[in-house]
Amino acid sequence: MKNTALFLMTAIFMVGCHASAQRGVMDTDGESQLKIRQMQTRYFDTRDKKKTMESAIATLQDLGFVIDKASFELGTVSATKLSGYNLRMSVNVTPRSGGRMSVRANAQFNANVVDDPQPYQQFFDALSKSMFLQAHLDE
């Protein structure tokens, strides 16, 4: 009898933990996720992944970030800004059809996704200027 009661209590506890964890992951609505994704992604008319990544790295450094990791093969750059707060930025560079590159930036503050558009706008404005200058220097 004791074993049956213990088994039932354990099963109920496990189901309760699973449901609350799943609800926490799934509680954001699709519209807010779409808005965040739109803030995080820009497309550039270039086929040069290497120069796009170099521009992303230079932009992050210009904005006061320290580069933690970079992988050309994966198209990823991770950086941290430690001026009074812990802001992490991950940038993914992906070739797209039509001679374009997709650049997606993901900012996190203390392990929470940043949903304020300001850091993304600041990064993409600086990246656009860097990409423009790089393209004209190569001509």
ZIZI-V348733 format. One record per residue. N is the residue number from 1. PHI is phi in radians with two decimals (999 if undefined). OMEGA is omega in radians with two decimals (none if undefined). Layout:
# ZIZI-V348733
n->[N | N]
phi->[PHI | PHI]
omega->[OMEGA | OMEGA]
This chain:
# ZIZI-V348733
n->[1 | 2 | 3 | 4 | 5 | 6 | 7 | 8 | 9 | 10 | 11 | 12 | 13 | 14 | 15 | 16 | 17 | 18 | 19 | 20 | 21 | 22 | 23 | 24 | 25 | 26 | 27 | 28 | 29 | 30 | 31 | 32 | 33 | 34 | 35 | 36 | 37 | 38 | 39 | 40 | 41 | 42 | 43 | 44 | 45 | 46 | 47 | 48 | 49 | 50 | 51 | 52 | 53 | 54 | 55 | 56 | 57 | 58 | 59 | 60 | 61 | 62 | 63 | 64 | 65 | 66 | 67 | 68 | 69 | 70 | 71 | 72 | 73 | 74 | 75 | 76 | 77 | 78 | 79 | 80 | 81 | 82 | 83 | 84 | 85 | 86 | 87 | 88 | 89 | 90 | 91 | 92 | 93 | 94 | 95 | 96 | 97 | 98 | 99 | 100 | 101 | 102 | 103 | 104 | 105 | 106 | 107 | 108 | 109 | 110 | 111 | 112 | 113 | 114 | 115 | 116 | 117 | 118 | 119 | 120 | 121 | 122 | 123 | 124 | 125 | 126 | 127 | 128 | 129 | 130 | 131 | 132 | 133 | 134 | 135 | 136 | 137 | 138 | 139]
phi->[999 | -1.09 | -1.12 | -1.15 | -1.12 | -1.12 | -1.08 | -1.11 | -1.14 | -1.13 | -1.09 | -1.11 | -1.07 | -1.13 | -1.13 | -1.12 | -1.15 | -1.12 | -1.13 | -1.22 | -1.16 | -1.16 | -1.12 | -1.12 | -1.30 | -1.68 | -1.37 | -1.45 | -1.38 | -1.07 | -1.15 | -1.19 | -1.11 | -1.12 | -1.10 | -1.13 | -1.07 | -1.17 | -1.17 | -1.51 | -2.14 | -2.37 | -2.05 | -2.18 | -1.42 | -2.70 | -1.87 | -1.62 | -1.13 | -1.07 | -1.18 | -1.12 | -1.17 | -1.07 | -1.16 | -1.12 | -1.13 | -1.09 | -1.12 | -1.04 | -1.13 | -1.09 | -1.51 | 1.64 | -1.52 | -1.86 | -1.28 | -1.58 | -2.57 | -2.57 | -2.41 | -1.14 | -1.02 | -1.47 | 1.27 | -2.17 | -2.40 | -2.09 | -2.54 | -2.28 | -2.02 | -2.03 | -1.61 | 1.52 | -2.71 | -1.91 | -1.93 | -1.91 | -2.30 | -2.00 | -2.14 | -2.01 | -1.97 | -2.30 | -1.15 | -2.16 | -1.22 | 1.39 | 1.22 | -2.13 | -2.05 | -1.68 | -2.09 | -2.07 | -1.89 | -2.20 | -1.75 | -2.29 | -2.04 | 0.88 | 1.21 | -1.91 | -1.12 | -1.41 | -1.88 | -1.42 | -1.22 | -1.02 | -1.10 | -1.21 | -1.07 | -1.06 | -1.11 | -1.24 | -1.09 | -1.17 | -1.15 | -1.07 | -1.11 | -1.11 | -1.13 | -1.10 | -1.12 | -1.08 | -1.14 | -1.43 | -1.27 | -1.43 | -1.27]
omega->[3.13 | -3.14 | 3.13 | 3.13 | 3.12 | 3.11 | -3.14 | 3.13 | 3.11 | 3.14 | 3.13 | 3.12 | -3.12 | 3.12 | 3.13 | 3.11 | -3.13 | -3.11 | -3.11 | 3.10 | 3.14 | 3.14 | 3.12 | 3.13 | -2.99 | -3.01 | 3.10 | -3.13 | -3.08 | -3.10 | 3.14 | 3.07 | 3.11 | 3.11 | 3.11 | -3.14 | 3.11 | 3.08 | -3.00 | -2.98 | 3.02 | 3.12 | -3.13 | -3.13 | 3.09 | 3.06 | -3.01 | -3.12 | -3.10 | -3.14 | 3.09 | 3.11 | 3.10 | 3.11 | 3.12 | 3.12 | 3.13 | 3.13 | 3.11 | 3.12 | 3.10 | -3.14 | 3.06 | 3.11 | 3.02 | -3.11 | 3.11 | -3.11 | 3.04 | 3.12 | 3.10 | -3.12 | 3.14 | -3.09 | -3.08 | 3.05 | 3.07 | -3.10 | -3.13 | 3.06 | -3.02 | -3.14 | 3.11 | 3.11 | -3.09 | 3.12 | 3.11 | 3.11 | 3.03 | -3.13 | 3.09 | 3.11 | -3.06 | 3.05 | 3.10 | 3.13 | 3.11 | 3.11 | -3.13 | 3.02 | 3.02 | 3.08 | 3.13 | 3.12 | 3.12 | -3.14 | 3.08 | 3.05 | -3.10 | 3.08 | 3.05 | 3.12 | 3.11 | 3.12 | 3.03 | -3.09 | -3.03 | 3.13 | 3.12 | 3.11 | 3.14 | 3.14 | -3.06 | 3.04 | 3.13 | 3.12 | 3.11 | 3.11 | 3.12 | 3.13 | 3.12 | 3.13 | 3.13 | -3.13 | -3.11 | 3.05 | -3.12 | -3.11 | none]
